[in-house]
């Protein structure tokens, strides 16, 4: 069985400060992990993915995430927040045989001017 | 390269009616998945199709059904609509090898009155 827990439902940061969105996962098999972003009234856009290659994954728009097996975590970070980063972020887990994504409950990121 | 196209973007239906939503995947993608997004339940997996075969389905009542055509386009149908079916329905396409990233459409916003 797989599951994913996003530890914060809301995160507020000031523009120019670092962003940390936390995600813990559970999986019986080697997981693939993703982060997606959803802007208001939009679909989901892929930020980055981990599929058992390098544990530090770089994505679009300056985001990156580190896969830590010992901590079952896949936290999303960005060194400097921009106003355009304000959106909802979803952590996702899947395995190669289930053909479905398990979504976290989402973290709404607010960026203050 | 065209993205995932969902039609229509918005729908208003009456309780008891049925509705059909359409999804055209990215060219070359053979897998199409459907998800329901609501404020209370978040993003939940409905079903996944690959080469016209359903490989997995979520825990939804039989009123929710889907199919995939030989050109990979997919439709989902909801019969006997209930107020609780009001949601954003998202379609995702991928190559279909389980760990691939999925690309999402902008969704169909269904309102049941």
Interface residues (C-beta under 8 A of the other chain):
Chain A: X32 X34 X36 X42 X43 X44 X45 X46 X49 X51 X90 X94 X95 X96 X97 X98 X99 X100 X101 X102 X103 X104 X105 X106
Chain B: X4 X31 X33 X35 X42 X43 X44 X45 X48 X50 X55 X56 X58 X90 X92 X96 X97 X98 X99 X101 X102 X103 X104 X105 X106 X107
